[in-house]
Amino acid sequence: MDIYHERTPSKTPTRNAPIESFHSIFQDECIGAYEFNSYKDAYYEVSRFMKRYNTQKTH
């Protein structure tokens, strides 16, 4: 799978809306919901969140 990095032009926030929405959801439902005691704990919860986000969450 090839990944292409695309930069969005300045002053065009609507082109960046999907990633901004993801960051907001990620902050609210994962990072802000837990207090991590170690890297291992954080990795586990972020992995669970990403699996749930990519497979179960309605987009």
FIPAFI-156200 format. One record per atom (N, C-alpha, C, O): y, x, z; residue in one letter. Coordinates in Angstrom, 1 decimal. Each point is the difference from the previous one (the first is absolute). Example, Ala and Ser with C-alpha at 12.3 -4.5 7.8 and 13.67 -1.06 7.14 Angstrom:
// residues 2
<c2->-5.7&c1->13.2&c3->7.8&residuo->A>
<c2->1.2&c1->-0.9&c3->0.0&residuo->A>
<c2->1.2&c1->0.9&c3->0.0&residuo->A>
<c2->0.0&c1->1.0&c3->0.7&residuo->A>
<c2->1.1&c1->-1.4&c3->-1.4&residuo->S>
<c2->1.1&c1->0.9&c3->0.0&residuo->S>
<c2->1.1&c1->-0.8&c3->0.8&residuo->S>
<c2->1.1&c1->0.5&c3->0.1&residuo->S>
END
This chain:
// residues 59
<c2->-1.2&c1->0.8&c3->0.0&residuo->M>
<c2->1.2&c1->-0.8&c3->0.0&residuo->M>
<c2->1.2&c1->0.9&c3->0.0&residuo->M>
<c2->0.2&c1->0.9&c3->0.9&residuo->M>
<c2->0.7&c1->-1.1&c3->-1.8&residuo->D>
<c2->1.3&c1->0.7&c3->-0.1&residuo->D>
<c2->1.0&c1->-0.7&c3->0.7&residuo->D>
<c2->0.1&c1->-1.2&c3->0.0&residuo->D>
<c2->0.8&c1->2.0&c3->0.7&residuo->I>
<c2->1.1&c1->-0.6&c3->0.7&residuo->I>
<c2->1.3&c1->0.5&c3->-0.6&residuo->I>
<c2->0.1&c1->1.2&c3->-0.2&residuo->I>
<c2->0.8&c1->-2.1&c3->-0.1&residuo->Y>
<c2->1.2&c1->0.4&c3->-0.6&residuo->Y>
<c2->1.2&c1->-0.3&c3->1.0&residuo->Y>
<c2->0.1&c1->-1.1&c3->0.4&residuo->Y>
<c2->0.6&c1->2.1&c3->-0.1&residuo->H>
<c2->1.2&c1->-0.2&c3->0.9&residuo->H>
<c2->1.2&c1->-0.4&c3->-0.8&residuo->H>
<c2->0.4&c1->0.7&c3->-0.9&residuo->H>
<c2->0.1&c1->-1.9&c3->1.2&residuo->E>
<c2->1.2&c1->-0.5&c3->-0.7&residuo->E>
<c2->1.1&c1->-0.1&c3->1.0&residuo->E>
<c2->-0.1&c1->-0.6&c3->1.0&residuo->E>
<c2->1.2&c1->1.2&c3->-1.3&residuo->R>
<c2->1.2&c1->0.0&c3->0.8&residuo->R>
<c2->0.8&c1->-1.3&c3->-0.4&residuo->R>
<c2->0.2&c1->-0.2&c3->-1.2&residuo->R>
<c2->0.4&c1->-0.5&c3->2.2&residuo->T>
<c2->0.8&c1->-1.1&c3->-0.4&residuo->T>
<c2->1.5&c1->0.5&c3->0.0&residuo->T>
<c2->0.4&c1->0.8&c3->0.8&residuo->T>
<c2->0.3&c1->-1.3&c3->-1.7&residuo->P>
<c2->1.4&c1->0.3&c3->-0.1&residuo->P>
<c2->0.8&c1->-0.4&c3->1.2&residuo->P>
<c2->-0.3&c1->-1.0&c3->0.6&residuo->P>
<c2->1.3&c1->1.8&c3->-0.2&residuo->S>
<c2->0.9&c1->-0.4&c3->1.1&residuo->S>
<c2->0.6&c1->-1.4&c3->-0.3&residuo->S>
<c2->0.3&c1->-0.3&c3->-1.1&residuo->S>
<c2->0.1&c1->-0.3&c3->2.2&residuo->K>
<c2->0.7&c1->-1.3&c3->0.0&residuo->K>
<c2->-0.8&c1->-1.1&c3->-0.8&residuo->K>
<c2->0.6&c1->-0.9&c3->-0.6&residuo->K>
<c2->-1.9&c1->1.0&c3->0.7&residuo->T>
<c2->-0.9&c1->-1.1&c3->-0.6&residuo->T>
<c2->-1.0&c1->-0.4&c3->1.0&residuo->T>
<c2->-1.2&c1->0.2&c3->-0.2&residuo->T>
<c2->1.6&c1->-0.8&c3->1.4&residuo->P>
<c2->-1.0&c1->-0.3&c3->1.0&residuo->P>
<c2->-1.0&c1->-1.0&c3->-0.4&residuo->P>
<c2->-1.1&c1->-0.1&c3->0.6&residuo->P>
<c2->1.4&c1->-0.8&c3->-1.6&residuo->T>
<c2->-1.0&c1->-1.0&c3->-0.4&residuo->T>
<c2->-1.2&c1->0.7&c3->-0.7&residuo->T>
<c2->-1.1&c1->-0.6&c3->0.1&residuo->T>
<c2->1.2&c1->1.7&c3->-0.6&residuo->R>
<c2->-1.1&c1->0.7&c3->-0.7&residuo->R>
<c2->-0.9&c1->0.6&c3->1.1&residuo->R>
<c2->-1.2&c1->0.3&c3->-0.3&residuo->R>
<c2->1.7&c1->-0.1&c3->1.5&residuo->N>
<c2->-0.7&c1->0.6&c3->1.1&residuo->N>
<c2->-0.5&c1->-1.0&c3->1.0&residuo->N>
<c2->-0.6&c1->0.4&c3->1.0&residuo->N>
<c2->0.7&c1->-1.7&c3->-1.3&residuo->A>
<c2->-0.3&c1->-1.1&c3->1.0&residuo->A>
<c2->-1.5&c1->0.1&c3->0.4&residuo->A>
<c2->-0.2&c1->-0.2&c3->1.2&residuo->A>
<c2->-0.8&c1->0.3&c3->-2.0&residuo->P>
<c2->-1.4&c1->0.0&c3->0.4&residuo->P>
<c2->-0.3&c1->1.1&c3->1.1&residuo->P>
<c2->-0.6&c1->-0.3&c3->1.0&residuo->P>
<c2->1.1&c1->1.5&c3->-1.2&residuo->I>
<c2->-0.3&c1->1.1&c3->1.0&residuo->I>
<c2->0.8&c1->-0.3&c3->1.2&residuo->I>
<c2->-0.5&c1->0.3&c3->1.1&residuo->I>
<c2->1.7&c1->-0.8&c3->-1.2&residuo->E>
<c2->0.8&c1->-0.3&c3->1.3&residuo->E>
<c2->-0.7&c1->-1.1&c3->0.7&residuo->E>
<c2->0.0&c1->0.1&c3->1.3&residuo->E>
<c2->-0.5&c1->-1.1&c3->-1.9&residuo->S>
<c2->-0.8&c1->-1.0&c3->0.6&residuo->S>
<c2->-1.2&c1->0.5&c3->0.7&residuo->S>
<c2->-0.3&c1->-0.3&c3->1.2&residuo->S>
<c2->-0.4&c1->1.2&c3->-1.9&residuo->F>
<c2->-1.2&c1->0.7&c3->0.7&residuo->F>
<c2->0.4&c1->0.7&c3->1.2&residuo->F>
<c2->-0.7&c1->-0.1&c3->1.0&residuo->F>
<c2->1.8&c1->0.9&c3->-1.1&residuo->H>
<c2->0.4&c1->0.8&c3->1.2&residuo->H>
<c2->0.3&c1->-0.9&c3->1.2&residuo->H>
<c2->-0.3&c1->0.3&c3->1.1&residuo->H>
<c2->1.0&c1->-1.4&c3->-1.4&residuo->S>
<c2->0.3&c1->-1.0&c3->1.1&residuo->S>
<c2->-1.3&c1->-0.6&c3->0.6&residuo->S>
<c2->-0.1&c1->0.0&c3->1.2&residuo->S>
<c2->-0.8&c1->-0.4&c3->-2.0&residuo->I>
<c2->-1.3&c1->-0.5&c3->0.5&residuo->I>
<c2->-0.7&c1->1.0&c3->0.8&residuo->I>
<c2->-0.6&c1->-0.3&c3->1.1&residuo->I>
<c2->0.5&c1->1.5&c3->-1.7&residuo->F>
<c2->-0.7&c1->1.1&c3->0.7&residuo->F>
<c2->0.6&c1->0.3&c3->1.4&residuo->F>
<c2->-0.7&c1->0.2&c3->0.9&residuo->F>
<c2->2.0&c1->-0.1&c3->-0.9&residuo->Q>
<c2->0.7&c1->0.2&c3->1.3&residuo->Q>
<c2->-0.3&c1->-1.1&c3->1.0&residuo->Q>
<c2->-0.3&c1->0.3&c3->1.1&residuo->Q>
<c2->0.4&c1->-1.6&c3->-1.5&residuo->D>
<c2->-0.1&c1->-1.1&c3->0.9&residuo->D>
<c2->-1.5&c1->-0.2&c3->0.4&residuo->D>
<c2->-0.2&c1->-0.3&c3->1.2&residuo->D>
<c2->-0.7&c1->0.4&c3->-2.1&residuo->E>
<c2->-1.4&c1->-0.3&c3->0.3&residuo->E>
<c2->-0.9&c1->1.1&c3->0.4&residuo->E>
<c2->-1.1&c1->-0.2&c3->0.5&residuo->E>
<c2->1.6&c1->1.4&c3->-0.7&residuo->C>
<c2->-0.9&c1->1.2&c3->0.3&residuo->C>
<c2->0.7&c1->1.0&c3->1.0&residuo->C>
<c2->-0.3&c1->0.1&c3->1.1&residuo->C>
<c2->1.3&c1->0.6&c3->-1.6&residuo->I>
<c2->0.7&c1->1.0&c3->0.7&residuo->I>
<c2->0.6&c1->-0.5&c3->1.3&residuo->I>
<c2->-0.1&c1->0.6&c3->1.1&residuo->I>
<c2->0.8&c1->-1.7&c3->-1.2&residuo->G>
<c2->0.8&c1->-0.6&c3->1.1&residuo->G>
<c2->-0.9&c1->-0.8&c3->1.0&residuo->G>
<c2->0.4&c1->-0.3&c3->1.1&residuo->G>
<c2->-1.6&c1->0.0&c3->-1.6&residuo->A>
<c2->-0.9&c1->-0.9&c3->0.9&residuo->A>
<c2->-0.9&c1->0.8&c3->0.9&residuo->A>
<c2->-0.6&c1->-0.5&c3->0.9&residuo->A>
<c2->0.5&c1->1.8&c3->-1.1&residuo->Y>
<c2->-0.9&c1->0.9&c3->0.8&residuo->Y>
<c2->0.8&c1->1.1&c3->0.6&residuo->Y>
<c2->1.0&c1->0.5&c3->-0.6&residuo->Y>
<c2->-1.6&c1->0.0&c3->1.7&residuo->E>
<c2->0.5&c1->1.3&c3->0.6&residuo->E>
<c2->-1.1&c1->1.0&c3->-0.2&residuo->E>
<c2->-1.0&c1->-0.2&c3->0.7&residuo->E>
<c2->1.1&c1->1.1&c3->-1.5&residuo->F>
<c2->-1.0&c1->1.0&c3->-0.3&residuo->F>
<c2->0.0&c1->1.1&c3->1.0&residuo->F>
<c2->1.0&c1->0.5&c3->0.4&residuo->F>
<c2->-2.2&c1->-0.1&c3->0.0&residuo->N>
<c2->-0.2&c1->1.1&c3->1.0&residuo->N>
<c2->-0.4&c1->1.3&c3->-0.7&residuo->N>
<c2->0.1&c1->1.0&c3->0.6&residuo->N>
<c2->-0.5&c1->-1.1&c3->-1.8&residuo->S>
<c2->-0.4&c1->1.2&c3->-0.7&residuo->S>
<c2->0.0&c1->-0.3&c3->-1.5&residuo->S>
<c2->0.2&c1->-1.1&c3->-0.5&residuo->S>
<c2->-0.3&c1->2.2&c3->-0.2&residuo->Y>
<c2->0.0&c1->-0.1&c3->-1.5&residuo->Y>
<c2->-1.2&c1->-0.8&c3->-0.4&residuo->Y>
<c2->0.1&c1->-0.8&c3->-1.0&residuo->Y>
<c2->-1.2&c1->1.0&c3->1.7&residuo->K>
<c2->-1.3&c1->-0.7&c3->-0.4&residuo->K>
<c2->0.2&c1->-1.5&c3->0.2&residuo->K>
<c2->-0.4&c1->-0.8&c3->-0.9&residuo->K>
<c2->1.1&c1->0.3&c3->2.0&residuo->D>
<c2->0.2&c1->-1.4&c3->0.2&residuo->D>
<c2->0.9&c1->-0.6&c3->-1.1&residuo->D>
<c2->-0.2&c1->-1.0&c3->-0.6&residuo->D>
<c2->1.3&c1->1.8&c3->0.2&residuo->A>
<c2->0.9&c1->-0.4&c3->-1.0&residuo->A>
<c2->-0.7&c1->-0.1&c3->-1.4&residuo->A>
<c2->0.2&c1->-1.0&c3->-0.7&residuo->A>
<c2->-1.0&c1->2.0&c3->0.4&residuo->Y>
<c2->-0.7&c1->0.0&c3->-1.2&residuo->Y>
<c2->-1.0&c1->-1.2&c3->-0.1&residuo->Y>
<c2->-0.1&c1->-0.7&c3->-1.1&residuo->Y>
<c2->-0.5&c1->0.4&c3->2.2&residuo->Y>
<c2->-1.0&c1->-1.2&c3->0.0&residuo->Y>
<c2->0.8&c1->-1.3&c3->-0.3&residuo->Y>
<c2->-0.4&c1->-0.8&c3->-0.8&residuo->Y>
<c2->1.5&c1->0.6&c3->1.6&residuo->E>
<c2->0.7&c1->-1.3&c3->-0.2&residuo->E>
<c2->0.7&c1->-0.1&c3->-1.4&residuo->E>
<c2->0.0&c1->-1.1&c3->-0.6&residuo->E>
<c2->0.5&c1->2.2&c3->0.1&residuo->V>
<c2->0.6&c1->0.0&c3->-1.3&residuo->V>
<c2->-1.0&c1->-0.3&c3->-1.1&residuo->V>
<c2->0.2&c1->-0.8&c3->-0.9&residuo->V>
<c2->-1.4&c1->1.4&c3->1.1&residuo->S>
<c2->-1.1&c1->-0.2&c3->-1.0&residuo->S>
<c2->-0.4&c1->-1.5&c3->0.0&residuo->S>
<c2->-0.3&c1->-0.6&c3->-1.0&residuo->S>
<c2->0.2&c1->0.0&c3->2.2&residuo->R>
<c2->-0.4&c1->-1.4&c3->0.2&residuo->R>
<c2->1.1&c1->-0.9&c3->-0.7&residuo->R>
<c2->-0.4&c1->-0.9&c3->-0.7&residuo->R>
<c2->1.6&c1->1.2&c3->1.0&residuo->F>
<c2->1.1&c1->-0.8&c3->-0.6&residuo->F>
<c2->0.0&c1->0.1&c3->-1.5&residuo->F>
<c2->0.1&c1->-1.0&c3->-0.7&residuo->F>
<c2->-0.3&c1->2.2&c3->0.1&residuo->M>
<c2->0.0&c1->0.2&c3->-1.4&residuo->M>
<c2->-1.1&c1->-0.8&c3->-0.7&residuo->M>
<c2->0.1&c1->-0.6&c3->-1.0&residuo->M>
<c2->-1.3&c1->0.7&c3->1.7&residuo->K>
<c2->-1.1&c1->-0.8&c3->-0.6&residuo->K>
<c2->0.2&c1->-1.5&c3->0.0&residuo->K>
<c2->-0.2&c1->-0.6&c3->-1.0&residuo->K>
<c2->0.8&c1->0.1&c3->2.2&residuo->R>
<c2->0.3&c1->-1.4&c3->0.1&residuo->R>
<c2->1.1&c1->-0.4&c3->-1.0&residuo->R>
<c2->-0.1&c1->-1.0&c3->-0.7&residuo->R>
<c2->1.1&c1->1.9&c3->0.6&residuo->Y>
<c2->1.1&c1->-0.3&c3->-0.9&residuo->Y>
<c2->-0.4&c1->-0.1&c3->-1.5&residuo->Y>
<c2->0.4&c1->-0.8&c3->-0.8&residuo->Y>
<c2->-1.3&c1->1.8&c3->0.4&residuo->N>
<c2->-0.4&c1->0.0&c3->-1.4&residuo->N>
<c2->-1.1&c1->-0.9&c3->-0.3&residuo->N>
<c2->-0.2&c1->-0.3&c3->-1.2&residuo->N>
<c2->-0.6&c1->-0.3&c3->2.1&residuo->T>
<c2->-1.1&c1->-0.8&c3->-0.3&residuo->T>
<c2->0.2&c1->-1.5&c3->0.4&residuo->T>
<c2->-0.6&c1->-0.9&c3->-0.6&residuo->T>
<c2->1.3&c1->0.7&c3->1.7&residuo->Q>
<c2->0.0&c1->-1.4&c3->0.6&residuo->Q>
<c2->1.4&c1->-0.6&c3->-0.1&residuo->Q>
<c2->0.1&c1->-1.2&c3->-0.1&residuo->Q>
<c2->1.0&c1->2.0&c3->0.1&residuo->K>
<c2->1.3&c1->-0.6&c3->0.0&residuo->K>
<c2->0.4&c1->-0.6&c3->-1.3&residuo->K>
<c2->-0.2&c1->0.7&c3->-1.1&residuo->K>
<c2->0.8&c1->-1.8&c3->1.1&residuo->T>
<c2->0.5&c1->-0.6&c3->-1.3&residuo->T>
<c2->1.2&c1->0.7&c3->-0.4&residuo->T>
<c2->1.0&c1->0.1&c3->0.8&residuo->T>
<c2->-0.9&c1->0.3&c3->-2.0&residuo->H>
<c2->1.2&c1->0.7&c3->-0.5&residuo->H>
<c2->0.8&c1->-0.9&c3->-0.9&residuo->H>
<c2->1.0&c1->0.4&c3->-0.5&residuo->H>
END
